[in-house]
Each structure stands twice: as C-alpha cells, then as structure tokens.
Amino acid sequence: MKIKRITVWQRDLPLTEPYYLSGGRLKFERLDSTFIRIDTDEGLSGWGEACPWGHTYLPAHGPGVRAGFEILAPALIGQDPRGLESINHLMDVTLPGHPYIKSPLDMACWDITGQAAGMPLWMMFGGDEAKAVDVNSSISTGTPEEMLALIEKASAKGYRTHSAKIGGDDVKIDIERIEAISSALPAGHQVTFDVNRAWTPGVAVAVLNSVKARDWVEQPCETLDQCAHVASRVQNPIMLDECMHNFSDHLNAWSMKACEGVKVKPNRLGGLTKAKQVRDFGVSVGWQMHIEDLGGSALADTAAIHLAASTPDANRLASWLCHYHLSDDPVPGQGARNQNGKATPPAMPGLGVKGDPDILGDPVAIYGD
C-alpha cells in the first residue's frame, strides 16, 4: 500500500462567543483549521485535522500548517502509511521540529492503518472496549460570578469536570475566583484552575498558599523550571500543559518532581504516535492525564478520545472537546460527542470520522496524482 495523494482544505471555525484566558490577556474569536485526506493506491483514505488555538497561545498557527505541507507532503508520496514509525522518522528528517504540522499527517496514517487492520483506533492503542470518557468544560476568564454562571450552563449539558481559566493581573481577584468557584461547585463536580502560564513563581506561591482550595492547578508559570519551583512549595497538585512539547520535557518533568499530571495533546506533540508514547510513559510513572487536542472540530476531538478511551481508568482524567465551543460543525453527526458529560469513540475501523468535500469546499492544495 502506498500514499498516492494528499488533499488539503482550510476552514475557519468561529467560536460561539469570544473566549478569554490568562486573566483576559489572550482573546480568541475564531480558529484556523486545516483538514487533510490521504488517499492510497489500494482505495483506503484517511483523514486528519490540525487546528492551533489561535496564533498567540503556542508557537503554532494555521497558515504554518499548510506551508509545512509543501515540504512534507511530497516526501510522503509513495510511502506506506502503515509504517507509522518510519513515517514519523521521515517527517522528522525532512522537517525538524514543527510538530503541529506533522500531527494531521500522522493522524490520517493511523486512520488508514486502523481501516486496513479492521480495528478502531482505541483498539489499536491497546484498549479492550470503546469506553465512555468523561469530558470537561472550559470556563473563560471573568468575574467569579460570571465564571460560576458558565459552570452552571455547562453543568446543564452534563459536564461534571471544569477547567476554570484564571491568571489575571490582580492577585486578589484570582484568590477570589479560586475560593468562590471551589466552594460553590455542585456535589460530585471537580475543577482545575488553569493559569495558562500567566503567573511568576512568586505570585503562584503566594496565591496558592493563600487559598483553602486544594484543587488541581494547571501550568502556573511559563517554564518547566518555574513550575517545578512552585510544585515544591505548594500543596495543590500541579498539572503541566504548555511547557510540555516533546518526550524529553515529560521525562524531565518526572525527574524534577514538577507535577502530578499532564495534558497530552497530539497536535502539540506531533501526532497520535508521539502522544501514545507520552501516554504510556505517564501510565508507567503514575501520572493522571487529560488526553485531548489543542483545538478543532469533532474530527480532531475524536482522535484524542480514541487515545483517552484506551488509557487505564486510574490514569485518565476528563477530556476537553473543542467543538463544544464552535458555531460551525464541518463533520455533522460524526465522532465522539458529549452525551451527558461523556464521549465515546466510534466502533468502526480507523478514526471513524470522514470529512465531506461538499462541506469543506474547494481544496487549497493537492499533492500527488
């Protein structure tokens, strides 16, 4: 089996309402998503999606995905998509770094591999059943009252785990946010306070040692070293996210005792192949993990849910679904969707989600025959 063609589509995905994080420092209103289809000479096709969360969140942006394909796609034509390690090695040699560009290509190859094997991806990743995965809301920064109102709105849709965005310029307000939200959560609900690296270490230590809440705190500072400094001085469990770019970062975080858990995001790591490597390492060291993607439609969300569903219960925390925030649904009726606070991966072979060219429109690029 050989890759004969790679087709690329671009689509803007507007958010249902403006989204703020880092205490309102970052604002997002739409996402720039790239969809691809890899066709093979044996009639199988696989789909992938890359959707950076804007261009201010991480060193990634939508046009960069498509620019990178100009380098990577020609190198993949003629390769067997089922040779996933070889595909990833070839991409790394052809274009060092830029993992977010490689993720949709790796995703589409996994889709083809699963179809060829007659197995859904959750089974390819080691799962024994299509487990329903808890999903978490994502609560935009605001006043404590505004954030609690958003949590109430999400709870009505079945969400029981919430990610509350904090990290503003006013330390007093962040303390108020933490205490108000933690104390007002309905019974059976959980919250993670996501700082999105907005605090300096001194502020993080001061805030977290001032509050009674002992909920998870995510990415308090910019760097791994700074987060490790904070983790050794507070009682809250620390979750790491934006500073975890590759396997070495996860190994270093473990050796530094910098966290009790991590976010595993295929698009940031370079695809499902490398996300699975990190997931397996996290299981081996006893971490708890949120396995989700950076952004995108139900196509990208579903790929991450396959990996989450195959993760042991003790190590799996809730997964975020980006498409919950979108006013556009380019893969209607497909994939892992919120069903009263849980999402279940498809049971058909491969990814189980296919793009529709009639919906996506004219391709922006075609590589190969």
KEKE-3310 file (N, C-alpha, C; in steps of 0.2 Angstrom, whole numbers, plus 5000, padded with zeros to 4 digits):
npx = (5004:5003:5005:4996:4991:4988:4976:4971:4962:4956:4948:4939:4934:4923:4921:4908:4906:4916:4932:4942:4957:4971:4968:4961:4971:4973:4963:4951:4942:4940:4945:4958:4958:4965:4961:4965:4966:4972:4975:4976:4984:4977:4964:4960:4957:4962:4959:4964:4966:4972:4972:4978:4976:4972:4985:4992:4993:5002:5018:5013:5003:4989:4991:5004:5004:4999:5009:5020:5016:5019:5032:5033:5022:5026:5037:5031:5023:5021:5025:5022:5008:5006:5017:5021:5031:5041:5036:5035:5048:5053:5047:5052:5065:5064:5058:5064:5058:5043:5031:5017:5013:5015:5006:4992:4995:5001:4989:4980:4987:4986:4972:4971:4978:4971:4959:4964:4968:4956:4951:4946:4953:4954:4956:4968:4976:4977:4966:4952:4939:4926:4927:4917:4922:4925:4921:4927:4922:4927:4930:4929:4939:4933:4923:4921:4907:4903:4910:4905:4892:4894:4899:4888:4880:4887:4885:4872:4873:4878:4891:4903:4916:4927:4937:4944:4948:4961:4972:4975:4980:4977:4980:4972:4959:4961:4963:4950:4942:4947:4943:4929:4924:4928:4922:4909:4905:4895:4889:4899:4906:4921:4935:4948:4960:4966:4980:4987:5000:5002:5007:5021:5033:5034:5021:5013:5016:5012:4998:4993:4996:4988:4975:4961:4957:4961:4962:4966:4979:4984:4998:5005:5016:5027:5038:5046:5055:5051:5038:5041:5048:5037:5029:5036:5033:5020:5003:4994:4990:4999:4996:5004:5005:5007:5021:5026:5032:5038:5044:5056:5053:5043:5050:5059:5051:5046:5058:5061:5051:5040:5026:5010:5002:4998:4994:4990:4992:4989:4992:5001:5012:5015:5007:4997:5005:5017:5010:5004:5016:5020:5009:5010:5021:5017:5008:5016:5024:5014:5006:4992:4981:4975:4968:4968:4964:4972:4963:4950:4938:4925:4932:4946:4944:4939:4950:4958:4950:4949:4962:4962:4951:4957:4966:4971:4959:4963:4973:4967:4960:4947:4942:4944:4932:4934:4925:4913:4914:4912:4904:4902:4900:4909:4909:4896:4886:4895:4908:4915:4905:4898:4888:4879:4889:4899:4910:4911:4921:4920:4915:4919:4931:4947:4948:4935:4928:4924:4929:4919:4920:4910:4906:4917:4922:4932:4948:4963:4976:4983:4993:5003:4996)
npy = (4994:5011:5029:5039:5052:5068:5078:5095:5105:5121:5129:5141:5141:5148:5154:5151:5161:5175:5170:5170:5169:5167:5177:5186:5191:5185:5183:5175:5172:5165:5150:5144:5131:5116:5103:5087:5074:5058:5048:5031:5019:5008:5010:5014:5028:5041:5052:5068:5082:5098:5111:5124:5133:5148:5160:5165:5157:5146:5142:5141:5141:5143:5145:5141:5127:5123:5128:5120:5108:5109:5105:5093:5084:5080:5072:5061:5055:5040:5032:5019:5020:5013:5011:5017:5022:5023:5033:5044:5046:5049:5061:5069:5070:5076:5088:5095:5098:5108:5101:5102:5103:5090:5082:5081:5073:5061:5057:5054:5044:5034:5032:5026:5014:5008:5005:4996:4986:4983:4987:4998:5014:5015:5002:4999:5007:4999:4997:4988:4990:5001:5013:5025:5041:5053:5071:5087:5104:5120:5135:5151:5166:5177:5188:5181:5178:5178:5167:5156:5156:5152:5139:5133:5134:5125:5113:5110:5104:5092:5092:5088:5090:5103:5116:5130:5146:5156:5168:5182:5200:5205:5199:5198:5196:5184:5175:5177:5171:5158:5153:5156:5148:5135:5133:5134:5124:5111:5096:5082:5087:5093:5103:5111:5124:5134:5142:5145:5148:5161:5167:5173:5164:5168:5175:5164:5155:5163:5165:5152:5147:5155:5151:5141:5131:5115:5110:5104:5113:5121:5123:5134:5144:5150:5142:5125:5124:5134:5130:5118:5124:5130:5119:5112:5120:5121:5115:5111:5099:5099:5102:5100:5108:5118:5119:5107:5100:5089:5072:5072:5083:5078:5068:5075:5083:5073:5068:5080:5081:5089:5089:5081:5077:5078:5087:5079:5081:5078:5087:5096:5088:5081:5072:5057:5045:5050:5055:5044:5038:5046:5045:5032:5032:5041:5033:5023:5030:5034:5045:5056:5060:5072:5069:5076:5087:5101:5110:5112:5103:5090:5080:5081:5081:5068:5059:5061:5056:5043:5039:5042:5034:5022:5022:5018:5018:5023:5032:5041:5057:5069:5073:5087:5094:5103:5106:5109:5123:5129:5137:5132:5116:5105:5092:5085:5076:5066:5056:5058:5064:5075:5066:5068:5072:5063:5056:5044:5034:5031:5014:5009:5003:5011:5029:5033:5045:5055:5068:5079:5083:5091:5099:5105:5112:5119:5112:5118:5114:5101:5086:5075:5062)
npz = (5000:4996:4998:4988:4986:4993:5000:5004:5014:5020:5034:5042:5059:5068:5085:5097:5106:5111:5118:5133:5141:5153:5162:5154:5146:5134:5119:5110:5095:5083:5075:5065:5055:5047:5036:5031:5018:5015:5002:4996:4985:4986:4988:5001:5012:5023:5036:5043:5055:5059:5071:5077:5093:5089:5086:5096:5107:5107:5100:5085:5071:5060:5045:5045:5046:5033:5025:5029:5024:5011:5011:5018:5012:4998:5001:5008:4998:4990:5000:5013:5022:5033:5040:5053:5062:5054:5045:5054:5057:5045:5042:5053:5049:5037:5040:5053:5070:5072:5076:5076:5063:5058:5064:5059:5047:5053:5060:5050:5044:5054:5054:5041:5044:5054:5047:5038:5046:5051:5063:5076:5082:5096:5099:5092:5100:5112:5119:5127:5125:5119:5128:5138:5140:5152:5150:5150:5154:5148:5155:5152:5157:5169:5180:5197:5198:5185:5180:5188:5183:5170:5173:5178:5167:5159:5167:5165:5153:5156:5160:5172:5176:5176:5169:5174:5169:5175:5182:5181:5181:5194:5209:5220:5215:5208:5219:5224:5214:5214:5227:5227:5217:5220:5232:5228:5220:5213:5221:5218:5207:5199:5198:5189:5190:5178:5174:5163:5161:5166:5178:5188:5197:5211:5213:5210:5221:5232:5229:5229:5242:5249:5248:5253:5245:5237:5224:5208:5200:5185:5174:5181:5178:5166:5162:5163:5173:5182:5185:5192:5203:5209:5212:5222:5233:5236:5241:5232:5219:5204:5187:5171:5155:5143:5143:5139:5127:5120:5121:5129:5138:5146:5152:5159:5167:5176:5182:5189:5198:5196:5194:5196:5186:5168:5153:5138:5122:5105:5094:5098:5101:5090:5084:5085:5086:5094:5105:5110:5115:5125:5133:5137:5144:5155:5161:5166:5176:5184:5183:5181:5168:5156:5141:5126:5112:5104:5098:5086:5075:5078:5072:5075:5089:5091:5087:5098:5109:5106:5110:5123:5128:5128:5138:5155:5168:5181:5177:5169:5166:5164:5147:5135:5124:5110:5100:5106:5108:5096:5082:5070:5062:5054:5052:5053:5064:5066:5075:5092:5104:5116:5128:5140:5148:5145:5132:5119:5109:5091:5085:5072:5060:5061:5062:5061:5058:5044:5033:5022:5006:5000:5010:5015:5004:4990:4988:4995:4992:4982:4983:4974:4963)
capx = (5000:5007:5001:4996:4988:4986:4972:4971:4957:4957:4941:4938:4929:4921:4918:4901:4907:4924:4935:4947:4961:4976:4965:4959:4976:4973:4956:4950:4935:4939:4951:4960:4959:4967:4959:4968:4964:4977:4972:4981:4983:4973:4957:4959:4958:4962:4958:4967:4965:4977:4969:4981:4972:4975:4992:4996:4993:5008:5022:5009:4997:4985:4995:5011:5002:4999:5016:5024:5014:5023:5039:5032:5018:5029:5041:5027:5020:5025:5027:5017:5006:5005:5024:5020:5037:5045:5033:5037:5055:5054:5044:5057:5072:5063:5057:5065:5053:5036:5027:5010:5012:5015:5000:4987:4998:5001:4983:4977:4990:4983:4966:4972:4981:4966:4955:4967:4968:4949:4951:4945:4959:4955:4959:4975:4980:4978:4960:4948:4932:4926:4925:4915:4927:4922:4923:4927:4920:4932:4927:4933:4940:4928:4922:4919:4900:4902:4913:4900:4887:4897:4899:4881:4877:4890:4883:4866:4874:4881:4898:4905:4923:4928:4943:4942:4954:4962:4979:4975:4985:4976:4981:4966:4954:4962:4961:4943:4940:4948:4939:4922:4922:4929:4917:4902:4904:4889:4892:4901:4909:4928:4938:4955:4961:4971:4983:4990:5007:5002:5010:5028:5034:5032:5014:5010:5017:5008:4991:4991:4997:4983:4969:4960:4956:4966:4960:4972:4981:4987:5003:5005:5021:5029:5043:5046:5059:5047:5033:5044:5049:5031:5026:5039:5031:5013:5000:4989:4993:5001:4996:5008:5002:5010:5028:5027:5032:5041:5045:5061:5050:5039:5055:5062:5046:5045:5064:5061:5045:5037:5019:5006:4999:5000:4989:4993:4989:4993:4994:5007:5017:5017:5003:4995:5011:5021:5006:5004:5022:5019:5003:5012:5026:5013:5005:5022:5026:5008:5003:4985:4982:4969:4971:4963:4968:4973:4958:4947:4931:4924:4937:4952:4942:4938:4956:4961:4946:4952:4968:4959:4947:4962:4970:4968:4955:4967:4977:4963:4956:4942:4945:4940:4930:4934:4919:4908:4914:4912:4897:4902:4902:4911:4908:4890:4883:4900:4913:4914:4901:4896:4882:4878:4896:4904:4911:4913:4924:4917:4917:4921:4938:4951:4946:4928:4926:4927:4927:4915:4922:4905:4905:4924:4923:4937:4954:4968:4982:4983:4999:5002:4992)
capy = (5000:5017:5035:5042:5059:5071:5084:5099:5110:5126:5131:5145:5139:5153:5152:5153:5168:5176:5166:5173:5165:5171:5183:5190:5193:5182:5183:5171:5173:5160:5146:5142:5123:5113:5096:5083:5067:5054:5043:5026:5016:5002:5013:5017:5035:5043:5060:5072:5089:5102:5117:5128:5138:5154:5161:5168:5153:5142:5143:5137:5145:5139:5146:5137:5120:5122:5130:5114:5103:5110:5102:5086:5080:5077:5067:5056:5052:5034:5029:5015:5024:5009:5011:5024:5024:5026:5039:5049:5047:5053:5068:5072:5071:5081:5095:5095:5102:5110:5095:5103:5102:5083:5079:5078:5068:5055:5055:5051:5037:5030:5031:5021:5008:5005:5003:4991:4981:4981:4989:5005:5016:5014:4995:4999:5010:4995:4997:4982:4992:5008:5016:5032:5046:5060:5077:5093:5111:5125:5141:5158:5171:5183:5188:5174:5177:5176:5160:5152:5156:5147:5132:5131:5132:5118:5108:5108:5100:5086:5092:5087:5092:5110:5119:5137:5150:5161:5171:5189:5205:5207:5193:5197:5194:5177:5172:5177:5167:5151:5152:5156:5143:5129:5132:5134:5118:5106:5090:5077:5091:5094:5109:5113:5131:5134:5148:5146:5151:5169:5169:5172:5159:5171:5175:5157:5153:5167:5164:5145:5146:5159:5149:5135:5126:5110:5108:5104:5120:5119:5127:5141:5148:5149:5136:5119:5125:5138:5126:5114:5128:5131:5112:5110:5125:5122:5109:5109:5095:5103:5099:5104:5108:5122:5118:5100:5100:5083:5067:5074:5088:5074:5064:5080:5085:5067:5068:5086:5080:5095:5088:5075:5075:5082:5087:5075:5084:5076:5092:5099:5083:5079:5067:5051:5041:5053:5056:5037:5037:5050:5042:5026:5034:5044:5027:5020:5034:5035:5052:5057:5064:5074:5067:5080:5090:5109:5113:5109:5100:5084:5075:5081:5078:5060:5056:5061:5052:5036:5038:5043:5028:5016:5023:5015:5022:5027:5037:5045:5062:5071:5076:5093:5094:5109:5108:5112:5130:5131:5138:5128:5109:5103:5084:5084:5069:5061:5057:5057:5069:5075:5063:5069:5073:5058:5055:5038:5034:5026:5007:5007:5003:5018:5035:5034:5051:5057:5074:5079:5089:5096:5104:5108:5116:5118:5111:5124:5111:5094:5084:5068:5060)
capz = (5000:4995:4998:4981:4985:4999:4998:5009:5014:5025:5036:5048:5064:5073:5092:5098:5109:5112:5123:5136:5146:5156:5165:5149:5142:5127:5117:5104:5092:5078:5074:5058:5055:5041:5035:5025:5016:5012:4998:4994:4979:4987:4989:5008:5013:5030:5037:5049:5056:5063:5072:5083:5096:5088:5085:5102:5113:5107:5093:5080:5068:5054:5039:5046:5045:5026:5022:5031:5020:5004:5012:5020:5008:4993:5004:5010:4992:4988:5007:5015:5028:5039:5043:5057:5065:5048:5043:5058:5056:5038:5043:5057:5045:5031:5043:5060:5073:5069:5077:5074:5056:5057:5068:5055:5043:5057:5062:5044:5043:5059:5051:5036:5047:5058:5042:5035:5051:5053:5070:5078:5084:5103:5100:5090:5105:5117:5123:5126:5124:5117:5135:5138:5143:5155:5146:5154:5151:5148:5158:5151:5162:5171:5187:5200:5196:5178:5179:5190:5178:5164:5175:5179:5160:5156:5171:5162:5147:5158:5162:5179:5177:5174:5168:5175:5167:5180:5180:5179:5184:5201:5213:5225:5211:5207:5225:5225:5209:5216:5233:5226:5212:5223:5237:5226:5215:5215:5224:5213:5202:5200:5194:5188:5189:5173:5174:5156:5162:5167:5185:5190:5203:5217:5213:5211:5228:5236:5228:5231:5249:5252:5247:5256:5240:5236:5218:5203:5197:5179:5171:5184:5176:5159:5160:5167:5179:5186:5188:5197:5209:5213:5214:5228:5238:5237:5242:5227:5214:5198:5180:5166:5149:5138:5143:5138:5119:5117:5126:5134:5143:5151:5156:5164:5172:5181:5186:5193:5203:5194:5193:5197:5180:5162:5147:5132:5116:5099:5089:5101:5102:5083:5082:5089:5088:5099:5110:5113:5118:5131:5137:5140:5150:5160:5165:5169:5182:5189:5182:5179:5162:5152:5134:5122:5107:5105:5095:5080:5075:5081:5069:5079:5096:5091:5088:5105:5113:5105:5114:5130:5130:5129:5144:5161:5172:5186:5174:5164:5169:5158:5140:5133:5117:5107:5095:5110:5108:5089:5079:5064:5063:5047:5051:5057:5066:5067:5080:5099:5106:5123:5130:5147:5152:5142:5125:5117:5102:5086:5085:5066:5059:5060:5066:5062:5056:5037:5030:5017:5002:4998:5015:5016:4999:4986:4992:4994:4989:4981:4981:4971:4957)
cpx = (5004:5002:5002:4994:4987:4983:4971:4966:4958:4949:4942:4933:4928:4919:4911:4901:4914:4926:4941:4951:4967:4974:4963:4964:4976:4965:4956:4943:4934:4946:4952:4962:4960:4965:4963:4965:4970:4974:4978:4980:4979:4966:4956:4961:4958:4962:4962:4965:4970:4973:4972:4976:4974:4982:4996:4996:5000:5012:5019:5004:4995:4989:5001:5010:5002:5005:5020:5022:5018:5030:5037:5028:5022:5034:5037:5023:5024:5026:5021:5014:5005:5012:5024:5026:5041:5042:5035:5044:5057:5052:5049:5063:5070:5062:5058:5060:5046:5032:5019:5008:5011:5009:4995:4989:4998:4994:4979:4980:4987:4976:4966:4974:4975:4961:4958:4967:4961:4948:4950:4952:4960:4958:4966:4979:4980:4972:4956:4941:4932:4923:4922:4920:4923:4925:4922:4925:4927:4929:4931:4934:4935:4928:4920:4911:4899:4905:4908:4894:4888:4897:4892:4878:4880:4887:4876:4867:4878:4888:4899:4912:4924:4935:4942:4948:4955:4969:4979:4980:4984:4976:4975:4960:4955:4961:4953:4940:4941:4943:4931:4920:4923:4924:4910:4900:4899:4893:4893:4905:4917:4930:4945:4956:4967:4973:4986:4996:5008:5006:5017:5028:5032:5025:5011:5010:5012:5001:4989:4992:4992:4976:4968:4959:4962:4965:4966:4973:4986:4992:5003:5010:5023:5033:5043:5049:5055:5041:5035:5046:5043:5028:5030:5037:5024:5010:4995:4993:4993:5000:5000:5005:5007:5018:5030:5027:5035:5042:5050:5058:5047:5044:5058:5057:5045:5052:5064:5055:5041:5029:5017:5002:5000:4994:4993:4989:4992:4995:5000:5013:5019:5013:5001:5001:5015:5016:5005:5010:5022:5014:5006:5017:5022:5010:5010:5024:5020:5005:4995:4985:4975:4972:4965:4968:4968:4967:4955:4940:4931:4929:4943:4950:4942:4945:4959:4957:4947:4957:4966:4956:4952:4967:4967:4964:4958:4971:4973:4959:4951:4946:4941:4938:4930:4928:4913:4908:4913:4904:4897:4904:4903:4910:4902:4888:4889:4904:4910:4911:4899:4889:4882:4884:4901:4904:4913:4915:4920:4920:4920:4928:4941:4948:4939:4924:4929:4924:4923:4917:4917:4904:4912:4925:4929:4944:4959:4975:4980:4990:4999:4998:4985)
cpy = (5006:5023:5038:5049:5061:5078:5088:5104:5115:5128:5135:5142:5144:5150:5155:5160:5169:5173:5169:5168:5170:5177:5188:5193:5191:5181:5179:5172:5168:5156:5144:5135:5121:5105:5093:5076:5064:5049:5038:5023:5009:5004:5015:5024:5036:5050:5062:5079:5092:5109:5120:5132:5145:5154:5164:5163:5149:5144:5139:5142:5141:5139:5142:5130:5119:5124:5124:5109:5103:5106:5094:5082:5077:5071:5061:5052:5045:5029:5024:5018:5020:5008:5017:5026:5027:5032:5045:5051:5051:5060:5072:5074:5076:5088:5094:5100:5103:5104:5096:5102:5094:5079:5076:5073:5061:5053:5052:5044:5032:5028:5025:5014:5005:5002:4996:4985:4979:4983:4996:5008:5015:5007:4995:5002:5005:4994:4990:4984:4999:5012:5023:5036:5052:5066:5083:5100:5115:5132:5147:5162:5176:5184:5182:5173:5175:5169:5155:5151:5151:5140:5129:5129:5126:5112:5105:5104:5093:5086:5092:5089:5099:5113:5127:5141:5156:5164:5178:5194:5206:5200:5192:5194:5186:5173:5171:5172:5159:5149:5151:5150:5136:5128:5131:5128:5113:5100:5085:5081:5092:5100:5109:5120:5131:5141:5150:5150:5159:5171:5169:5167:5162:5172:5169:5154:5157:5166:5157:5144:5151:5156:5142:5129:5121:5107:5108:5112:5118:5125:5134:5146:5146:5143:5131:5120:5129:5134:5121:5117:5128:5124:5110:5115:5125:5115:5107:5104:5100:5099:5103:5103:5112:5121:5111:5099:5093:5078:5069:5079:5083:5070:5069:5082:5079:5067:5074:5086:5087:5095:5082:5073:5080:5082:5083:5077:5082:5081:5095:5094:5081:5074:5061:5047:5043:5054:5049:5036:5040:5047:5036:5027:5037:5038:5024:5023:5036:5042:5051:5062:5066:5073:5071:5084:5098:5112:5109:5106:5094:5079:5075:5078:5071:5057:5055:5057:5045:5034:5038:5037:5022:5017:5021:5020:5026:5032:5042:5050:5064:5074:5082:5092:5101:5111:5110:5119:5133:5132:5135:5121:5106:5095:5082:5077:5064:5062:5056:5064:5069:5072:5063:5069:5067:5058:5048:5037:5029:5019:5005:5007:5010:5023:5035:5040:5053:5064:5074:5085:5093:5101:5108:5113:5114:5117:5117:5121:5104:5091:5077:5068:5063)
cpz = (5000:4995:4991:4981:4992:4997:5004:5009:5020:5027:5042:5052:5069:5080:5093:5102:5110:5118:5126:5141:5148:5159:5160:5145:5135:5125:5111:5101:5086:5078:5067:5057:5048:5041:5030:5024:5013:5008:4996:4988:4980:4989:4996:5008:5021:5031:5044:5049:5061:5064:5078:5086:5095:5086:5091:5108:5113:5100:5087:5077:5061:5048:5039:5044:5037:5023:5023:5026:5013:5005:5013:5015:5002:4995:5006:5004:4990:4994:5009:5022:5034:5043:5048:5060:5059:5045:5047:5058:5050:5039:5048:5053:5040:5034:5050:5064:5070:5070:5075:5067:5054:5059:5063:5050:5047:5058:5056:5042:5048:5057:5046:5039:5051:5053:5039:5039:5053:5060:5071:5082:5092:5104:5098:5096:5112:5121:5122:5125:5122:5124:5134:5142:5146:5151:5151:5150:5151:5149:5157:5157:5163:5178:5190:5198:5189:5176:5182:5186:5172:5167:5176:5172:5157:5160:5168:5156:5149:5161:5170:5181:5173:5174:5169:5174:5172:5177:5178:5183:5191:5205:5218:5221:5209:5213:5226:5220:5212:5222:5231:5222:5216:5228:5234:5221:5217:5217:5218:5207:5204:5196:5194:5187:5185:5172:5167:5156:5164:5173:5185:5196:5210:5218:5214:5218:5233:5236:5231:5239:5253:5252:5251:5251:5238:5229:5214:5201:5191:5176:5174:5181:5169:5158:5165:5173:5184:5189:5193:5203:5213:5216:5221:5234:5240:5238:5237:5222:5208:5192:5176:5159:5144:5138:5141:5130:5116:5123:5132:5140:5148:5155:5161:5169:5178:5185:5191:5198:5202:5194:5195:5191:5174:5157:5141:5126:5109:5095:5092:5100:5095:5080:5087:5091:5094:5105:5114:5117:5125:5136:5141:5145:5156:5164:5169:5176:5186:5188:5180:5173:5159:5145:5129:5116:5108:5103:5089:5081:5079:5078:5074:5086:5096:5091:5095:5110:5112:5110:5122:5132:5131:5135:5151:5165:5177:5183:5170:5168:5163:5152:5138:5126:5114:5103:5099:5110:5101:5087:5073:5065:5056:5046:5055:5058:5067:5073:5087:5101:5113:5124:5137:5151:5150:5135:5124:5110:5098:5086:5078:5065:5058:5064:5067:5060:5049:5036:5024:5012:5000:5004:5016:5010:4994:4990:4990:4991:4988:4979:4979:4965:4958)
residu = (MET:LYS:ILE:LYS:ARG:ILE:THR:VAL:TRP:GLN:ARG:ASP:LEU:PRO:LEU:THR:GLU:PRO:TYR:TYR:LEU:SER:GLY:GLY:ARG:LEU:LYS:PHE:GLU:ARG:LEU:ASP:SER:THR:PHE:ILE:ARG:ILE:ASP:THR:ASP:GLU:GLY:LEU:SER:GLY:TRP:GLY:GLU:ALA:CYS:PRO:TRP:GLY:HIS:THR:TYR:LEU:PRO:ALA:HIS:GLY:PRO:GLY:VAL:ARG:ALA:GLY:PHE:GLU:ILE:LEU:ALA:PRO:ALA:LEU:ILE:GLY:GLN:ASP:PRO:ARG:GLY:LEU:GLU:SER:ILE:ASN:HIS:LEU:MET:ASP:VAL:THR:LEU:PRO:GLY:HIS:PRO:TYR:ILE:LYS:SER:PRO:LEU:ASP:MET:ALA:CYS:TRP:ASP:ILE:THR:GLY:GLN:ALA:ALA:GLY:MET:PRO:LEU:TRP:MET:MET:PHE:GLY:GLY:ASP:GLU:ALA:LYS:ALA:VAL:ASP:VAL:ASN:SER:SER:ILE:SER:THR:GLY:THR:PRO:GLU:GLU:MET:LEU:ALA:LEU:ILE:GLU:LYS:ALA:SER:ALA:LYS:GLY:TYR:ARG:THR:HIS:SER:ALA:LYS:ILE:GLY:GLY:ASP:ASP:VAL:LYS:ILE:ASP:ILE:GLU:ARG:ILE:GLU:ALA:ILE:SER:SER:ALA:LEU:PRO:ALA:GLY:HIS:GLN:VAL:THR:PHE:ASP:VAL:ASN:ARG:ALA:TRP:THR:PRO:GLY:VAL:ALA:VAL:ALA:VAL:LEU:ASN:SER:VAL:LYS:ALA:ARG:ASP:TRP:VAL:GLU:GLN:PRO:CYS:GLU:THR:LEU:ASP:GLN:CYS:ALA:HIS:VAL:ALA:SER:ARG:VAL:GLN:ASN:PRO:ILE:MET:LEU:ASP:GLU:CYS:MET:HIS:ASN:PHE:SER:ASP:HIS:LEU:ASN:ALA:TRP:SER:MET:LYS:ALA:CYS:GLU:GLY:VAL:LYS:VAL:LYS:PRO:ASN:ARG:LEU:GLY:GLY:LEU:THR:LYS:ALA:LYS:GLN:VAL:ARG:ASP:PHE:GLY:VAL:SER:VAL:GLY:TRP:GLN:MET:HIS:ILE:GLU:ASP:LEU:GLY:GLY:SER:ALA:LEU:ALA:ASP:THR:ALA:ALA:ILE:HIS:LEU:ALA:ALA:SER:THR:PRO:ASP:ALA:ASN:ARG:LEU:ALA:SER:TRP:LEU:CYS:HIS:TYR:HIS:LEU:SER:ASP:ASP:PRO:VAL:PRO:GLY:GLN:GLY:ALA:ARG:ASN:GLN:ASN:GLY:LYS:ALA:THR:PRO:PRO:ALA:MET:PRO:GLY:LEU:GLY:VAL:LYS:GLY:ASP:PRO:ASP:ILE:LEU:GLY:ASP:PRO:VAL:ALA:ILE:TYR:GLY:ASP)
# end
